[in-house]
Amino acid sequence: MSISSSVSIEKLLDLVRDAGAQIMAIYQRPFDVQHKADLSPLTAADLAAHHCLVDGLRRLTPNLPILSEETPAAEYQQRQSWTTYWLIDPLDGTKEFIQRNGEFTVNLALVHQQRAVLGVVYAPALDQLYWGWLAEASDLPVLDLPASAQRTQAFQQREGQEPEPIKVRALPAQQTDWIVLTSRSHPSQALQQWQTEHPAAQYQALGSSLKLCRIAAAEADLYPRLGPTSEWDTAAAQAVLEAAGGKVVRWEDRQPLRYNQRADSLENPWFLAGGGAEFIEGECGGA
């Protein structure tokens, strides 16, 4: 696949902010809720952000494939040939959007060789922006990154303040000091069982991909996701978290979460996200 143009991180941040503005314009007025075939909710904000992102990416990188939650997925026979592509969730946390609790995000990821190598996550209602890239992203012709991009980096920008680098914290030695994030809208029996096995930890419910970003910003330690998610739910925030020094691994075998590997589904396996290598082999495993 030939790449005829490259895009700067600043243009990607502007594009995600534009999508967030489209969402907030609808968030601030009454809106209808429809349901897709899988019964997940859909609003005009999902579609407005989708069109904003897709149109922008087609303009910026016209030769790069785009996979969005709001478009039918390409057949695997076609997708398996994609070395590099955009993976987007225009409105992650539609249930949080409907409940008007602010915990929803715009997710934009660049996937290369089945790994999310760059991610941008924006929570427009909270005015919180997170982004990061892995070192190998600097070698991709589709990206026009600064010279410093040859090393892995992650950043956050909150409420109009200056951007600042972020880095995960080490898992505290005492379980009583663990901050474990859970899904606000998607509980599961498996998670409840895990919580009974780790009763001393501090649990906080949070919506959307903000959970992985809070770990990246050293504001939490673990996120066990013992239930269904889709690839567009996680890719952008996984890139941010890994750029900040964290990990996202499959629950069953502790191998890194990867993308576009299955012919039959774009659903992720259960996974565990955390701030450092010690959480993979430690007592918090419990697979």
Secondary structure, 3 states (H helix, E strand, C coil): CCCCCCEEHHHHHHHHHHHHHHHHHHHCCCCCCEECCCCCEECHHHHHHHHHHHHHHHHHCCCCCEEECCCCCCCHHHHCCCCEEEEEEEEECHHHHHHCCCCCEEEEEEEECCEEEEEEEEECCCCEEEEEECHHHHHCCCEECCHHHHCCEEEEEECCCCCEECCCCCCCCCHHHCEEEEECCCCCHHHHHHHHHCCCCEEEEECCCHHHHHHHCCCCCEEEECCCCEHHHHHHHHHHHHHCCCEEEECCCCCECCCCCCCCCCECCCEEEECCCHHHHCCCCCC
